Every structure is written in structure tokens, then in C-alpha cells.
């Protein structure tokens, strides 16, 4: 492994996930036509992807700040990206951004942050 790739290793995954989230948010219609199942499934996916984003940010940030500070920053970065994602959706035809979705994304990031904190305390 080269020096550059070893330095990028913890930092690349959160940016890749953010790019994927952006790409899916740019789609005008992600509805599968399954009604309530689709709605609930998408909300679970949102929570999960923001939990993963929080974890990936923590993994990168803990290389440069204390573990506790890394958790707080990872949560803050994830919530900030959730806000920017909803703003982005506001400008995509067929989509709309909502504060409720920011809340759902934040719950996912918060659960990840709590899980990381709990694990760190052991």
C-alpha cells in the first residue's frame, strides 16, 4: 500500500457514500410503486445510509481528533449533509426536500453515534 492510498483510506469512503447519496437524490423518481411498503422501506434505507455515513466520518475523523470529538463531528457532518441533501432535492424536478427527512436521517446518524460512543466506553 502506498503512502497516499494509506492516507486516503479512511477519508475516501465517506466521500464516496456522499456522492452516491447525491446521485440518488438527483433522480426524479425513485418510487417502486409499492405504496406504504416503498415509503417505509425508503425511510429505513435513509436511516441506514446516514448511520453508515456517521460511522465512516467517525472512522476518518478519529485519525486526527480525540474519539469523543470524532463522534460529535461525525454526527454534525452527517446531519449537515442531510440538510444539504434535502436542499438539493428541492431543486430536482419530481422531488421535494422536507425537514421530516432530515429528522429521519438524523435519527440514523444519532443511533450510529450512540452505538459508537457505547462501544468506545467499553
N, C-alpha and C positions, 0 to 999 in steps of 0.2 A: 504494500500500500504506500503510495507516495505521500509526501508531507502535505500537499494541497488537498488530496482526497481525504486524508485523515482529519484535517481541519474542517472540511466541508461536511463530513459525515453526520454530525448531529444537527447541523444547520439546514441541510438540504431538505429533509422530509417535511418540516412544517411549511416550507415554501411550495413544495410540490402539492401538498394537500390543499393549500390555499388556492393554487392555480386550478386544481380540479373543481373546487367549490365554485370558483369564479366561472369556469367553463359551463358547469351545470346551471348556474344562475343565469347565464346568458341565453339559455334555451327558452323559447317562447312557451312551450307546453311540455310538462313532464307528467301529465295526468295519464294514468294507465286505464282509466275508465272503470275502476273497481269501487268507486264511491267511497264509503266510510273506511273500508279496508285500506284503500290507497291513501286517504288523508292521514289515518293513524300511522300507517307504515312510513310515510314520508316524515312525520314528526319524530318517530323513533330513529330514523336514519339521521335526521338533523341533530338530535341529541347525541347520537353516537359519533358523528363526524366531528362535532365540536368538543366532545370528550377526548377524542383522539388528537385533535389539534392542540388542546391544552396539554396533553401528555407529551406530544412532540416538542412543543415550545419549552416545557419544563426540562425535558431531556437535553435540549440545546443550551438553555439558559443556565443550568446548574454547572456548566463548564466554566462560567465566568462570574457568577454571583453565588451567594450562600443558598443552600437548598430552600430555606423558607422564603427568601426573596424571589427565588426562581419560581416557586409555586404561585406567589402573588402576581408576578409579572406574566407568567404563562396564562393565568386566568384573565388578567387585564387585556393581554394581546388577543386572546380568543374572543372575548366579549366585544372588543373594539372591531375585530374583523367581522363578527356577526352583525354589528351595526352597519359597517360599510357594505356588507353583502346585501342587506335589506335595502340600503340606499341604491345600490347597483340595480337591484330588481325593479325598483321604482321606474327606471328608465328603459326597461326591456318590455317590448310590446307583448301583451298577454300575461305579464307577471305583475305582481304588486308586492311591495315590501310592507311588513307590519311589525309593530312593536311586540306583538304576541310571539312572532317567530324569533325575535331577538331574545325574548324571555325563555323560549324553549331551548334555543342554542346555549344560552347562559346556564340553564339548568344542567345541560350535558357537561359543559366546561366546569361548572361548580362541583358536580359529582366526581369528575376526574381529579380536581384539585383536592377535594376532601379525601379521596382514596389515596392519593399520593401522600398527603400530609399524614394520614393514619399509618401508612406504610413506613414513612420516614421516622415516625415516633417510636417504632419498634426497635 
